[in-house]
């Protein structure tokens, strides 16, 4: 797989804080993720157990492009759609 490096500063991508539509949406320390990231494991009886390890939030850049912010523990990644130009 070919690895490429892209400079995102020139594209106008900047994370902005999204505000919840209603006051009831926000709970605890932050807003609820659009997607949950889980890890599968097995308990002592062999049943599947899902552990919550992170989430993904939808963001919109200054110039209107959509991207996601993914958090897994302390790791924070930006996720972009694979669109060919």
Backbone as numpy.savetxt, mean C-alpha at the origin, in Angstrom:
# Nx Ny Nz CAx CAy CAz Cx Cy Cz
15.53 -11.59 -15.24 14.70 -10.41 -15.24 15.58 -9.17 -15.24
15.30 -8.24 -16.12 16.10 -7.03 -16.23 15.66 -6.02 -15.18
16.63 -5.48 -14.47 16.35 -4.51 -13.42 16.59 -3.11 -13.97
15.62 -2.23 -13.80 15.79 -0.85 -14.24 15.54 0.08 -13.08
16.19 1.22 -13.12 16.02 2.22 -12.08 15.35 3.43 -12.70
14.29 3.92 -12.05 13.58 5.07 -12.56 13.65 6.20 -11.56
13.81 7.41 -12.05 13.81 8.57 -11.19 12.38 9.09 -11.11
11.78 9.01 -9.93 10.38 9.36 -9.76 10.17 10.82 -9.39
11.23 11.52 -9.01 11.10 12.92 -8.61 10.60 13.80 -9.76
10.99 13.47 -10.99 10.62 14.28 -12.14 9.18 14.06 -12.57
8.56 12.94 -12.17 7.20 12.63 -12.58 6.15 13.31 -11.71
6.56 13.98 -10.66 5.62 14.70 -9.82 4.93 13.82 -8.79
5.49 12.66 -8.48 4.89 11.79 -7.49 5.26 12.27 -6.10
4.26 12.56 -5.35 4.47 12.96 -3.97 3.31 12.41 -3.17
3.62 11.73 -2.07 2.56 11.15 -1.26 1.84 12.25 -0.50
0.52 12.21 -0.58 -0.29 13.17 0.17 -1.20 12.40 1.11
-1.49 12.98 2.24 -2.35 12.33 3.21 -3.79 12.41 2.73
-4.47 11.25 2.68 -5.87 11.26 2.28 -6.74 11.45 3.52
-7.81 12.19 3.35 -8.71 12.47 4.45 -9.91 11.54 4.35
-10.36 10.95 5.46 -11.52 10.06 5.39 -12.79 10.84 5.05
-13.71 10.18 4.31 -14.96 10.83 3.91 -15.85 11.10 5.10
-15.89 10.17 6.05 -16.71 10.38 7.24 -15.86 10.16 8.47
-16.28 10.75 9.58 -15.47 10.66 10.80 -15.43 9.25 11.36
-16.38 8.39 10.99 -16.42 7.02 11.50 -15.44 6.09 10.83
-14.82 6.49 9.72 -13.92 5.61 9.00 -12.58 5.44 9.70
-12.13 6.45 10.38 -10.80 6.40 10.98 -10.90 5.77 12.36
-10.07 4.75 12.59 -10.08 4.10 13.89 -8.66 3.85 14.33
-8.40 3.99 15.60 -7.07 3.71 16.13 -6.05 4.72 15.66
-4.87 4.20 15.21 -3.76 5.08 14.89 -3.73 5.60 13.48
-4.55 5.06 12.55 -4.48 5.54 11.18 -5.69 5.13 10.38
-5.68 5.49 9.09 -6.81 5.12 8.26 -6.72 3.67 7.80
-7.86 3.10 7.49 -7.95 1.69 7.12 -7.39 1.48 5.72
-6.55 0.44 5.51 -5.96 0.22 4.19 -7.00 -0.25 3.18
-6.75 0.06 1.89 -7.61 -0.42 0.81 -7.43 -1.92 0.60
-6.22 -2.43 0.83 -5.91 -3.86 0.73 -5.14 -4.27 1.97
-5.45 -5.45 2.50 -4.68 -6.01 3.62 -3.66 -6.99 3.05
-2.51 -7.06 3.67 -1.48 -8.02 3.27 -1.37 -9.03 4.40
-1.57 -10.31 4.07 -1.55 -11.36 5.08 -0.52 -12.42 4.71
-0.08 -13.14 5.72 0.85 -14.24 5.53 0.16 -15.50 6.04
0.26 -16.58 5.27 -0.38 -17.83 5.69 0.57 -18.63 6.57
-0.01 -19.32 7.53 0.74 -20.17 8.44 -0.18 -21.32 8.85
0.32 -22.27 9.57 -0.48 -23.40 10.06 -0.40 -23.45 11.58
-1.54 -23.75 12.23 -1.51 -23.92 13.68 -1.14 -25.36 14.01
-1.15 -25.71 15.29 -0.70 -27.05 15.70 -1.61 -28.17 15.20
-2.87 -27.82 14.83 -3.80 -28.82 14.29 -3.75 -28.92 12.77
-2.94 -28.09 12.13 -2.80 -28.11 10.67 -3.76 -27.19 9.95
-4.53 -26.40 10.69 -5.46 -25.45 10.07 -4.71 -24.20 9.60
-5.20 -23.62 8.50 -4.57 -22.42 7.95 -4.92 -21.22 8.83
-3.88 -20.43 9.16 -4.03 -19.22 9.95 -3.46 -18.06 9.14
-4.21 -16.96 9.06 -3.76 -15.78 8.32 -3.29 -14.73 9.32
-2.06 -14.27 9.18 -1.50 -13.23 10.05 -1.43 -11.93 9.27
-1.99 -10.86 9.82 -1.93 -9.54 9.20 -0.51 -9.00 9.30
0.12 -8.67 8.16 1.48 -8.15 8.21 1.61 -6.76 7.60
0.56 -6.26 6.94 0.66 -4.93 6.34 -0.59 -4.54 5.60
-0.46 -3.48 4.79 -1.59 -2.98 4.02 -1.14 -2.13 2.86
-2.10 -1.82 1.96 -1.85 -0.94 0.81 -2.91 0.14 0.78
-2.47 1.38 0.57 -3.37 2.52 0.51 -3.26 3.16 -0.87
-4.42 3.54 -1.43 -4.45 4.19 -2.74 -4.15 5.67 -2.56
-3.28 6.21 -3.43 -2.90 7.62 -3.41 -3.00 8.19 -4.82
-3.08 9.49 -4.91 -3.09 10.18 -6.20 -2.00 11.24 -6.16
-1.15 11.24 -7.19 -0.05 12.19 -7.24 -0.56 13.59 -7.58
0.33 14.57 -7.51 -0.04 15.96 -7.83 -0.56 16.10 -9.25
0.01 15.31 -10.18 -0.43 15.42 -11.57 -1.52 14.41 -11.92
-2.18 13.81 -10.91 -3.37 13.00 -11.14 -3.15 11.52 -11.39
-1.93 11.03 -11.31 -1.67 9.60 -11.53 -1.92 8.82 -10.24
-2.48 7.63 -10.38 -2.80 6.78 -9.23 -1.65 5.85 -8.92
-1.33 5.70 -7.64 -0.34 4.74 -7.18 -0.73 4.28 -5.79
-0.07 3.26 -5.30 -0.36 2.72 -3.97 0.86 2.82 -3.08
0.63 2.96 -1.78 1.69 2.88 -0.79 1.49 1.57 -0.04
2.52 0.71 -0.05 2.46 -0.58 0.63 3.34 -0.53 1.86
2.80 -0.98 2.99 3.56 -1.07 4.23 3.54 -2.50 4.73
4.74 -3.02 4.98 4.91 -4.33 5.60 5.89 -4.11 6.74
5.38 -4.07 7.96 6.22 -3.76 9.11 6.77 -2.36 8.98
8.10 -2.21 9.02 8.75 -0.91 8.86 9.06 -0.59 7.40
8.87 -1.58 6.50 9.15 -1.39 5.07 8.01 -0.63 4.41
8.34 0.41 3.65 7.35 1.20 2.93 7.74 1.23 1.46
6.81 0.79 0.59 7.07 0.72 -0.85 6.00 1.49 -1.60
6.37 2.05 -2.76 5.42 2.67 -3.67 5.15 1.68 -4.79
3.87 1.48 -5.12 3.46 0.50 -6.13 2.77 1.26 -7.26
3.27 1.04 -8.51 2.74 1.73 -9.67 2.16 0.72 -10.66
1.10 1.08 -11.39 0.58 0.19 -12.43 1.62 0.05 -13.55
1.65 -1.11 -14.16 2.61 -1.38 -15.24 1.97 -0.97 -16.56
2.08 0.30 -16.89 1.50 0.85 -18.12 2.60 1.13 -19.13
2.42 0.63 -20.32 3.41 0.89 -21.39 3.04 2.17 -22.10
4.07 2.94 -22.44 3.84 4.21 -23.15 4.15 4.06 -24.61
